[in-house]
Amino acid sequence: MDAILAFVAERGGRASTKEIARAFGVRGADRAELRRLVQQLRKQGRIAGGKRRAAAELPRTAVVEIIGTDRDGELLGETPAVPGATVRILVEYLAGAAPGEGDRLLCRLERGPENDILALPVRVLPKLPRQVVGVVEQAPFGLVLRPAGRRDEREYRIVAGEIEVAPGDMVQARLVHLRPLASPQARVVRRFGKASDPATVTPAVAAQFGFDLAFPPAVLTRADELGMPTRRDREDLRDLPLVTIDGEDARDFDDAVWAERDEGARPGAYHLVVAIADVAFYVRPGDPLDAEAQRRGNSVYFPDRAIPMLPEALSNGLCSLEPGVDRACLAVDMRIDRFGRIRDVRFRRALMRSHARLTYAQVQAAREGRPDEVTARVWEGTLAPLFEVYEVLARAREKRGAIDIDLPERKVVFDGEGRPLGVRPQPQQESNRLIEECMIAANVAVAKALADARAPILYRVHDKPDPLKLEALADYLERLGIPWSRTAKKPGDFTRLLRAVRGEGLHDTLAGFVLRCQAQAVYSPHNIGHFGLNLRTYTHFTSPIRRYSDLTVHRALIRVFDLGPGGERRPSDIAELERLGRHLSERERTAMEAEREALQRFVALLMSERVGARFRGRVTGVQYFGLFVTLEDSGAEGLVPVASLGDDIYNFDEQHHALVGRRYGESFGLGDLVEVELVEADPVRGTLLFRLEAHERAHGARLARAEWEKGRRILRPRSGERRSGRRR
């Protein structure tokens, strides 16, 4: 609704339903719902209706851009709704931080006592983008730019520039005409290549989300100047058979692990060492490396390459725990009892030498009795005790009741020349979980030590789920007949729910539902605990090569325990840490969004060669505009538009998460098995469009159908009523 208000305000307070429908891509039967919404807004007086207003009449709402202040410091603005007029903005009507020059506000307009125009802010609008990434297309009047971002439905007219482009080119352009009432124009500043070329995907997505592929020269120079530390003031762990376990494509090895049985101390106890790259030794506060790492916030992992937080001289070089070479590390030396409790902890600034670079697949094969030459060599001395300590930690996790949402990730497979070959699911195996539990143990040990020392740090916090979302989950489960207590609010409750439906068609759908109930984990100096892991105190320490938050925790640990150089920086106050936490949380969210976007575009690029093919899948999302279907073989997700479901008008049954036809009662809901035909694959936006060919109702759709039949018996159709169209 806010989006419609802003759209109408940008057009001087008036817009026809047809204009709104065109702007938001509303088609077919959905226009009836749009007309109802527009009528509701008009009745409420929030948008104008009827004939065009007189020239002197003010629109009720308008978008106002702040252009400066007057002598008294009051904000002044202008709006295309009243061309040539200066508007006085009454900022006291706006909650939160004061807006500044260039900000756009949605405002109510009134005449002041001196016939001047007063703007009463309703809310701050997103800033108009200064640059846009998209594909060049041919229009009747010339070349236009269609944005890659799905939320931007505008078309930008391309004006002449130094870079020549042609239809099908993927480009980045600078906007040169931003007035809301004028046709937006853009000048191309960078050409990535053809949109159909896989090599353009990552550079285009990186530019769209503001991630730089290259580092500033001063940062690269500083990285090249650095060298290994001497042995002085460092413990020597080079003979300890530490190993790294990562994915096949990994290049930045943050962590190495080793374990042994510790029966002499306590029966069933273990000695676990987690060694982490000593990034704080190289990246000092105040130097160009630190400023750039903080700005980036984290590394970004696209399907075909990574954009590192640190230059490759560090991320893939000096800091990476490569096998057979000396590396500086910060080691967490822990004694774990048979209940998975961390009993004794030492923090050691050391030199180490990795004894093997292992992959998850290698280690899993060894676990299943199929070791290769490398894993056989380190099995008895390292891997076997690591799996034993993993089992102890996993039992402790089970007992405390952490959330376990086991949804397989998707991986794009490339050939030797970087061309995508396909997409395959990547399920979590015991080898993945082994490393995860070791890292959690190290993070907990560090967090507790720094909390006990009252050191100001960034905790990794995860709030409790949204109560309204939990209520919606409870309603849905109740209708499906799945046992669930409305008082269930502990992390382990969600794990038990998902285990109860494991192997059933609804498992992945419910796992997604549970995931959407959860809050977003963030970085904060205020420790509220980690709900998902069910831990009171938690931080991120184990990945300083790729997360700036971890680097700040390293510095705090070095400073508090007097472990040598690299711990000099102490936050001036909590407000500084709060700002840093917000920045790093935002950069993390942006990176995740960019990674997801790149994956979807690679998938769409692969699927574009299979238009017309049929696939089996399952309905994993339902909205008023259609069904989201996830394919069985690849995990690719696409939309079946509601308009393609048949000759009926479909209502969105929010309680049953289903679409139900008004006339014939055909119902589609979460968990339905379907067969779909691929109608369209758009590599520019990473979207897939399907047509439904066959479907088998799951429980939710059957319940929605039963509700329709119940209402049909109560409200019989009038005699002589005709049914138009075909029934599906």
C-alpha positions in Angstrom: 0.0 0.0 0.0 2.9 2.4 0.8 4.3 1.7 -2.6 1.1 2.7 -4.3 0.9 5.9 -2.2 4.4 6.8 -3.2 3.8 6.1 -6.9 0.6 8.3 -6.9 2.4 11.0 -5.0 5.1 11.1 -7.6 2.5 11.8 -10.2 1.0 14.8 -8.4 -1.5 12.9 -6.3 -3.4 11.3 -9.1 -3.0 8.1 -11.2 -5.4 5.8 -12.9 -5.8 2.2 -11.9 -4.5 1.3 -15.3 -1.3 3.4 -14.7 -0.8 1.8 -11.3 -1.4 -1.7 -12.8 1.2 -1.1 -15.5 3.8 0.3 -13.1 3.5 -2.7 -10.7 3.0 -5.4 -13.3 -0.5 -6.3 -12.2 -2.3 -8.4 -14.8 -5.5 -10.4 -15.4 -7.7 -11.3 -12.4 -5.4 -9.5 -10.0 -6.6 -6.1 -11.4 -9.9 -6.6 -9.5 -8.0 -6.7 -6.2 -6.0 -3.7 -7.2 -9.2 -1.8 -8.1 -10.6 -2.6 -4.7 -7.5 -1.4 -3.0 -7.4 1.9 -5.0 -11.1 2.5 -4.1 -10.3 1.9 -0.5 -7.5 4.5 -0.6 -9.8 7.0 -2.3 -12.6 6.5 0.3 -10.0 7.1 3.0 -9.0 10.4 1.3 -5.4 9.2 1.0 -5.4 9.6 -2.8 -7.5 11.8 -5.1 -10.3 10.6 -7.3 -12.7 12.0 -9.9 -11.8 14.7 -12.3 -8.5 16.5 -12.7 -8.1 19.0 -9.9 -7.9 22.7 -10.6 -4.4 24.2 -11.1 -4.5 26.0 -7.8 -5.6 23.0 -5.8 -2.9 21.2 -3.8 -2.6 17.4 -4.1 -3.3 15.6 -0.8 0.1 13.8 -0.9 3.3 14.3 -2.8 6.9 13.3 -2.9 9.1 16.2 -1.7 12.9 16.4 -2.2 14.9 18.4 0.4 16.9 21.1 -1.4 18.3 23.0 1.6 17.4 25.2 4.5 16.3 28.8 5.1 17.9 31.4 7.4 16.1 29.9 10.4 17.4 26.4 9.6 14.0 25.1 8.5 14.1 22.5 5.7 13.0 23.6 2.3 11.9 21.3 -0.6 10.4 21.0 -4.0 7.9 18.7 -5.5 7.0 18.0 -9.1 3.3 18.0 -7.9 3.6 21.8 -7.7 6.2 22.9 -10.3 8.2 26.0 -9.4 7.0 26.2 -5.8 9.2 26.0 -2.7 7.8 23.8 0.1 8.4 24.3 3.8 8.9 21.0 5.5 7.6 20.6 9.1 10.2 18.0 10.2 8.8 17.7 13.7 6.1 15.5 12.2 8.7 12.9 11.3 9.9 10.4 13.9 13.5 9.2 14.0 16.7 10.8 12.6 16.3 14.2 10.9 16.5 13.9 7.1 19.0 16.0 5.1 19.5 17.6 1.7 18.8 15.2 -1.2 16.4 13.0 0.9 13.0 12.3 -0.5 9.9 12.4 1.8 6.3 11.3 1.3 4.3 14.2 2.6 0.8 15.6 3.1 0.5 19.0 1.7 -1.4 21.9 3.2 -1.7 25.7 2.7 0.0 27.8 5.4 -1.4 31.0 7.0 0.5 33.1 4.4 -0.7 30.9 1.5 2.7 29.1 1.5 2.9 25.4 1.1 3.6 23.2 4.1 4.7 19.6 3.9 3.9 17.3 6.8 6.3 14.3 6.4 4.7 10.8 6.5 7.9 8.8 6.0 11.3 8.9 4.4 11.4 7.3 0.9 14.4 5.3 -0.4 16.9 7.4 -2.2 16.7 7.3 -6.0 19.6 5.2 -7.4 22.4 7.1 -9.1 23.5 4.1 -11.0 21.7 1.1 -12.5 22.7 -2.3 -13.9 20.7 -3.9 -16.6 20.4 -5.1 -20.2 20.1 -3.0 -23.3 17.0 -3.5 -25.3 15.6 -2.0 -28.5 12.5 0.2 -28.3 10.7 2.0 -31.1 12.3 5.3 -30.1 15.8 4.0 -29.5 17.8 1.9 -27.0 16.5 1.5 -23.4 17.9 -0.1 -20.3 15.9 -2.7 -18.5 17.1 -3.0 -14.9 18.4 -6.3 -13.5 16.8 -5.5 -10.1 13.4 -7.1 -9.8 12.0 -4.2 -7.8 12.8 -1.6 -10.4 10.1 -1.7 -13.1 11.2 1.5 -14.8 12.7 1.6 -18.3 15.6 4.0 -18.7 16.2 5.7 -22.0 19.9 5.4 -23.0 21.5 8.7 -24.0 24.6 8.9 -26.1 28.0 8.4 -24.4 31.5 7.3 -25.0 30.7 3.6 -24.8 28.9 2.0 -27.7 26.3 -0.6 -26.8 23.9 -2.9 -28.6 20.7 -4.8 -27.7 21.6 -7.8 -25.4 24.5 -6.0 -23.7 24.8 -6.1 -19.9 25.8 -2.7 -18.7 26.1 -0.3 -15.8 24.7 3.2 -16.4 24.7 6.5 -14.5 21.3 8.2 -14.3 21.2 11.6 -15.8 17.5 12.6 -15.4 15.9 11.7 -12.1 12.8 13.8 -12.0 9.8 11.6 -11.2 7.5 13.1 -13.8 10.1 12.9 -16.6 11.2 9.9 -18.6 14.3 8.6 -16.7 17.5 8.6 -18.8 20.9 6.9 -18.3 24.3 7.1 -19.8 26.3 3.8 -20.0 29.6 3.9 -18.0 30.6 0.2 -18.2 29.8 -2.7 -20.5 30.2 -6.2 -19.0 29.5 -8.2 -22.2 26.4 -10.0 -23.5 23.7 -10.9 -21.0 23.8 -14.5 -22.4 27.5 -14.9 -21.5 28.1 -16.6 -18.1 31.2 -14.5 -17.6 29.1 -11.3 -17.2 27.0 -12.6 -14.3 29.3 -12.1 -11.3 30.7 -8.6 -12.4 27.2 -7.4 -13.1 25.8 -8.6 -9.8 28.8 -7.2 -7.9 28.3 -3.8 -9.5 24.6 -3.9 -8.8 25.1 -4.6 -5.1 28.1 -2.3 -4.7 30.9 -4.8 -4.3 34.3 -3.8 -5.8 36.2 -6.5 -7.6 39.5 -4.5 -7.4 41.4 -3.1 -4.4 42.7 0.5 -4.2 46.5 0.7 -5.1 47.5 1.8 -1.6 45.8 -1.3 -0.1 47.6 -3.7 -2.6 50.9 -1.9 -1.9 50.5 -2.4 1.8 49.6 -6.1 1.4 52.7 -6.7 -0.7 55.0 -5.1 2.0 54.0 -7.6 4.7 56.0 -10.7 5.7 55.9 -13.6 8.1 56.5 -12.9 11.8 59.5 -14.3 13.6 59.3 -17.2 16.1 60.1 -14.8 19.0 57.1 -14.5 21.5 55.3 -17.3 19.6 54.7 -20.9 20.6 55.8 -23.5 18.2 52.9 -25.8 17.1 54.4 -26.9 13.8 54.8 -30.5 14.9 51.2 -30.7 16.0 49.3 -32.5 13.1 46.7 -29.8 12.5 44.7 -30.2 9.3 42.3 -27.9 7.3 38.9 -29.3 6.1 37.1 -27.1 3.5 35.1 -27.3 0.3 36.8 -28.3 -2.9 36.9 -24.8 -4.3 38.2 -23.1 -1.1 41.3 -20.9 -1.3 41.3 -19.0 1.9 41.9 -21.4 4.7 41.0 -19.7 8.0 41.0 -22.6 10.4 42.9 -25.8 11.2 41.9 -28.5 13.8 43.4 -31.3 15.8 42.2 -33.5 18.7 43.4 -36.3 20.9 41.8 -38.4 23.7 42.5 -36.9 27.2 41.7 -39.9 29.4 44.4 -38.9 31.9 42.5 -35.8 32.9 38.9 -37.1 32.9 37.3 -40.3 31.6 35.8 -39.6 28.1 37.5 -36.2 27.8 39.2 -34.8 24.8 41.9 -32.2 24.0 40.8 -30.0 21.1 42.9 -27.3 19.3 41.4 -24.9 16.9 44.0 -22.8 15.2 42.9 -19.6 13.4 44.8 -17.4 10.9 46.5 -14.6 12.8 45.1 -11.8 10.6 45.4 -9.2 13.4 49.2 -9.4 13.2 49.1 -8.2 9.6 46.1 -5.9 9.5 46.6 -3.1 12.1 44.1 -0.4 13.0 44.4 2.7 11.0 46.3 1.4 8.0 44.7 1.2 4.5 44.2 -2.6 4.8 42.1 -2.1 7.9 40.0 0.7 6.4 39.2 -1.2 3.3 38.4 -4.5 5.2 36.0 -2.6 7.4 34.4 -0.9 4.4 33.9 -4.3 2.7 32.8 -6.0 5.9 33.1 -9.5 4.6 34.1 -11.6 1.6 31.4 -12.4 -1.0 31.2 -15.9 -2.4 29.7 -16.1 -5.9 29.2 -19.4 -7.7 32.2 -18.9 -10.0 34.5 -16.8 -7.8 35.0 -14.9 -4.5 35.4 -11.2 -3.9 37.7 -11.3 -0.8 37.7 -8.9 2.1 41.5 -8.8 2.0 43.8 -8.7 -1.0 44.9 -12.1 -2.3 48.4 -11.6 -1.0 46.9 -12.1 2.4 43.6 -14.0 1.9 45.1 -16.7 -0.3 48.7 -16.1 0.8 50.3 -15.1 4.1 47.1 -15.6 6.1 45.9 -18.8 4.5 46.8 -21.9 6.4 48.2 -23.8 3.4 49.7 -27.3 3.9 53.4 -27.6 4.5 54.2 -23.9 5.1 54.7 -22.0 8.3 51.8 -19.7 9.2 51.0 -17.4 12.1 48.0 -18.4 14.1 45.9 -17.7 17.2 45.1 -21.0 18.7 42.2 -21.9 21.1 43.4 -24.9 23.2 40.4 -26.6 24.9 39.7 -29.5 27.2 36.3 -31.0 26.5 34.7 -33.3 29.1 32.5 -36.3 28.1 29.3 -34.1 28.4 30.7 -31.7 25.8 31.5 -28.9 28.3 34.5 -26.7 27.8 36.6 -27.2 31.0 39.9 -25.5 30.4 40.9 -22.9 27.8 44.3 -21.4 26.8 44.8 -18.9 24.0 48.1 -19.2 22.2 49.9 -16.9 19.7 51.8 -19.5 17.7 53.4 -20.7 14.5 51.8 -23.7 12.9 52.2 -25.9 9.8 49.2 -27.6 8.3 49.8 -31.3 7.8 47.1 -31.7 5.2 44.6 -29.8 3.1 41.5 -31.9 3.2 38.1 -31.6 1.6 34.7 -32.4 3.2 34.2 -35.1 0.5 37.6 -36.7 1.3 37.0 -36.7 5.1 33.4 -38.1 4.7 34.8 -40.9 2.5 37.3 -41.8 5.1 34.6 -41.7 7.8 32.7 -44.2 5.7 35.7 -46.6 5.4 37.0 -45.3 2.0 40.2 -43.4 2.9 42.6 -42.2 0.3 46.3 -41.9 0.7 46.2 -38.5 2.5 43.3 -39.2 4.9 44.8 -42.7 5.7 48.0 -40.9 6.8 46.2 -38.6 9.2 43.3 -40.8 10.3 44.6 -42.3 13.6 46.5 -39.2 14.7 43.9 -36.5 13.9 40.7 -37.5 12.1 39.5 -40.4 14.3 39.7 -38.4 17.5 38.2 -35.4 15.8 35.1 -37.4 14.9 35.0 -38.7 18.5 35.0 -35.2 19.9 32.4 -34.2 17.3 30.1 -36.9 18.6 30.5 -35.5 22.1 29.8 -31.9 21.0 26.9 -33.1 18.9 25.3 -34.8 21.8 25.7 -31.7 23.9 24.1 -29.6 21.2 21.2 -32.1 21.1 20.8 -31.9 24.8 20.7 -28.1 25.0 18.2 -28.0 22.1 19.7 -26.0 19.2 17.7 -25.4 16.0 18.7 -27.8 13.2 17.2 -26.8 9.9 18.7 -29.2 7.4 18.0 -27.6 4.0 20.5 -28.6 1.2 22.4 -25.8 -0.5 22.7 -25.6 -4.3 26.0 -25.5 -6.1 26.6 -24.5 -9.7 29.1 -26.9 -11.4 31.5 -25.4 -14.0 33.7 -26.9 -16.6 37.4 -26.1 -16.9 36.8 -23.0 -18.9 34.3 -21.5 -16.5 31.1 -22.5 -18.3 28.2 -23.6 -16.1 27.3 -27.3 -16.6 24.5 -27.8 -14.1 23.2 -27.3 -10.6 23.4 -30.0 -7.8 22.2 -30.0 -4.2 24.8 -30.0 -1.5 23.5 -31.8 1.6 25.3 -31.3 4.9 27.4 -34.4 5.9 29.1 -35.4 9.1 32.4 -33.9 7.9 30.7 -30.5 7.5 29.1 -30.8 10.9 32.4 -31.8 12.5 34.0 -28.5 11.5 30.9 -26.6 12.5 30.9 -28.0 16.0 34.6 -27.3 16.4 34.2 -23.7 15.3 31.2 -23.2 17.6 33.2 -24.5 20.6 36.1 -22.1 19.8 33.6 -19.2 19.4 32.0 -20.0 22.7 35.3 -20.3 24.5 36.4 -16.9 23.2 33.1 -15.2 23.9 32.9 -16.4 27.5 36.5 -15.4 28.2 36.0 -11.9 26.9 32.6 -11.5 28.6 34.2 -12.6 31.9 36.9 -9.9 31.3 34.1 -7.4 30.6 35.8 -6.5 27.3 33.6 -4.5 24.9 33.2 -6.8 21.8 30.8 -7.5 19.0 28.7 -10.5 20.0 26.8 -12.6 17.5 23.3 -12.3 18.7 20.1 -14.0 17.6 16.8 -12.8 19.0 13.6 -14.8 19.7 11.2 -15.5 16.8 8.4 -13.0 15.9 5.3 -14.0 18.0 3.0 -13.2 15.1 4.9 -15.5 12.8 4.9 -18.2 15.4 1.1 -17.9 15.7 0.8 -18.3 11.9 2.9 -21.4 12.0 0.8 -22.8 14.9 -2.4 -22.1 12.9 -1.0 -23.8 9.8 0.2 -26.9 11.7 -3.1 -27.2 13.5 -5.0 -27.3 10.2 -2.6 -30.0 8.9 -3.1 -32.1 12.0 0.6 -32.0 12.9 1.1 -32.0 16.7 2.5 -28.7 17.9 2.0 -26.8 21.2 1.2 -23.1 21.0 3.4 -22.6 24.0 6.4 -24.1 22.2 9.0 -21.4 22.0 12.3 -23.2 22.6 14.9 -23.8 19.8 14.7 -27.5 20.2 10.9 -27.5 19.6 11.5 -26.5 16.0 14.1 -29.3 15.5 11.7 -31.9 16.9 8.9 -30.7 14.6 11.1 -31.0 11.5 12.3 -34.5 12.6 8.7 -35.6 13.0 8.0 -34.8 9.3 11.4 -36.0 7.9 11.0 -38.1 4.8 7.5 -36.6 4.1 6.8 -34.2 1.2 6.1 -31.3 3.6 9.6 -31.4 5.3 11.4 -28.8 3.1 8.3 -26.6 3.0 8.0 -26.6 6.8 11.7 -26.1 7.2 11.4 -22.9 5.0 8.4 -21.9 7.1 10.4 -22.3 10.4 13.3 -20.4 8.9 11.1 -17.5 8.0 9.8 -17.4 11.6 13.3 -16.7 12.9 14.9 -13.3 13.6 18.0 -12.2 11.6 21.3 -12.9 13.5 23.3 -9.7 13.8 26.4 -8.2 15.4 25.9 -6.1 18.6 27.9 -5.1 21.7 24.8 -6.0 23.7 24.7 -9.7 24.5 21.1 -11.0 24.3 22.3 -14.6 23.5 21.9 -16.7 20.4 18.4 -18.2 20.2 19.2 -20.6 17.3 22.2 -22.2 19.0 20.5 -21.9 22.4 23.7 -20.2 23.8 23.8 -17.4 26.3 27.1 -16.0 25.1 28.4 -16.3 21.5 30.7 -14.4 19.1 32.4 -14.9 15.7 36.1 -15.6 16.0 37.0 -18.3 13.6 37.0 -16.5 10.2 39.0 -13.3 10.3 40.2 -13.7 6.7 36.6 -13.2 5.5 34.7 -11.5 8.3 35.8 -8.1 9.8 33.7 -8.9 12.9 36.1 -11.8 13.7 39.1 -9.6 13.3 37.8 -7.2 15.9 37.3 -10.1 18.3 40.9 -11.2 17.7 42.1 -7.8 18.6 40.1 -7.8 21.8 41.5 -11.2 22.7 45.1 -10.2 22.1 44.6 -7.0 24.1 42.9 -8.6 27.1 45.3 -11.6 27.4 48.4 -9.6 26.5 49.3 -11.8 23.5 51.5 -9.3 21.7 51.1 -6.8 18.8 47.8 -6.4 16.9 45.5 -5.8 19.9 46.1 -2.1 20.3 42.7 -0.8 19.1 40.0 -0.4 21.9 36.6 1.0 21.0 36.2 4.5 22.3 32.7 3.8 23.5 29.7 1.4 23.1 28.2 3.8 20.5 31.2 3.1 18.2 30.7 -0.6 18.5 27.0 -0.2 17.9 27.7 1.7 14.6 30.2 -1.0 13.5 27.8 -3.8 14.4 25.0 -2.2 12.3 27.4 -1.7 9.4 28.7 -5.2 9.4 25.3 -6.7 9.8 24.1 -4.7 6.8 27.1 -5.7 4.7 26.5 -9.4 5.6 22.8 -9.1 4.5 23.8 -7.4 1.3 26.4 -10.1 0.5 23.9 -12.9 1.1 21.4 -11.2 -1.2 24.0 -10.7 -3.9 25.1 -14.4 -3.6 21.5 -15.6 -3.9 21.0 -13.3 -6.9 24.1 -14.6 -8.7 23.0 -18.2 -8.1 19.5 -17.5 -9.5 21.0 -15.9 -12.6 23.3 -18.8 -13.3 20.4 -21.2 -12.8 18.2 -19.1 -15.2 21.0 -19.1 -17.7 21.3 -22.8 -17.6 17.5 -23.3 -17.8 17.2 -20.9 -20.8 18.4 -23.8 -22.9 15.5 -26.0 -21.7 12.5 -23.8 -22.4 9.5 -26.1 -23.2 10.9 -29.0 -21.1 8.8 -30.5 -18.3 9.9 -30.9 -14.7 8.6 -32.4 -11.5 8.6 -30.2 -8.4 6.7 -29.2 -5.3 4.8 -26.0 -4.4 7.0 -24.3 -1.7 5.3 -20.9 -1.7 1.8 -19.5 -2.3 0.9 -15.8 -2.8 -2.2 -14.1 -4.3 -0.3 -13.7 -7.6 0.7 -17.4 -8.0 2.6 -20.5 -6.9 6.3 -20.8 -6.3 7.5 -24.2 -7.4 10.9 -25.8 -6.5 12.1 -28.4 -8.9 13.2 -31.8 -7.6 16.3 -32.3 -9.6 18.0 -29.0 -9.4 16.3 -27.1 -6.6 15.6 -24.2 -9.0 12.6 -22.1 -8.1 10.1 -20.4 -10.4 6.6 -18.9 -10.5 3.4 -20.3 -11.9 1.3 -17.1 -12.4 -2.3 -17.3 -11.1 -3.6 -16.2 -14.4 -2.3 -19.4 -16.0 -4.1 -21.7 -13.6 -7.3 -21.9 -15.6 -10.6 -20.1 -16.3 -11.5 -19.1 -12.8 -10.9 -16.3 -10.3 -8.6 -17.5 -7.5 -8.8 -16.4 -3.9 -5.7 -16.5 -1.7 -6.7 -18.6 1.4 -4.1 -17.3 3.9 -5.1 -19.7 6.6 -4.4 -22.8 4.5 -1.7 -21.2 2.3 -3.6 -22.1 -0.8 -5.2 -20.6 -3.9 -8.9 -21.7 -4.3 -11.0 -21.1 -7.4 -14.3 -19.3 -6.7 -16.4 -21.2 -9.2 -15.0 -24.7 -9.4 -13.0 -25.0 -6.1 -9.8 -26.1 -7.7 -7.1 -25.7 -5.0 -3.4 -25.4 -5.0 -1.3 -25.3 -1.7 2.0 -25.7 0.0 3.5 -29.2 -0.5 1.5 -30.0 -3.7 3.4 -32.3 -6.1 3.4 -30.7 -9.6 4.6 -31.2 -13.1 5.4 -27.9 -14.8 6.6 -26.8 -18.2 9.3 -24.1 -18.4 7.8 -21.2 -20.3 10.5 -18.5 -19.8 13.9 -18.2 -18.2 15.3 -14.6 -17.7 19.0 -14.7 -17.0 19.1 -10.9 -16.5 16.8 -11.1 -13.5 17.3 -14.7 -12.5 13.6 -15.6 -12.8 11.8 -18.7 -14.1 8.2 -18.8 -15.4 6.3 -22.1 -15.4 3.0 -23.4 -16.7 1.2 -26.0 -14.6 0.7 -29.3 -16.4 -0.4 -31.7 -13.6 -0.7 -31.5 -9.9 -1.4 -33.7 -6.9 -2.9 -32.0 -3.9 -1.2 -32.1 -0.5 -3.1 -31.9 2.8 -3.3 -28.0 2.8 -4.9 -27.8 -0.6 -7.3 -30.6 0.3 -8.4 -28.7 3.4 -8.9 -25.5 1.4 -11.0 -27.5 -1.1 -13.1 -28.9 1.7 -13.7 -25.4 3.1 -14.8 -24.3 -0.4 -17.2 -27.2 -0.7 -18.6 -26.5 2.8 -19.3 -22.9 1.8 -20.7 -24.0 -1.5 -23.3 -26.1 0.3 -24.4 -23.1 2.4 -24.4 -20.7 -0.5 -26.0 -22.5 -3.5 -25.7 -20.9 -6.9 -28.7 -19.2 -8.2 -30.9 -21.1 -10.7 -29.7 -20.5 -14.2 -26.1 -19.4 -13.3 -23.7 -20.3 -16.1 -20.2 -21.4 -15.8 -17.9 -19.9 -18.4 -14.6 -21.4 -19.5 -13.2 -24.8 -18.8 -12.7 -26.6 -15.6 -9.3 -27.8 -14.6 
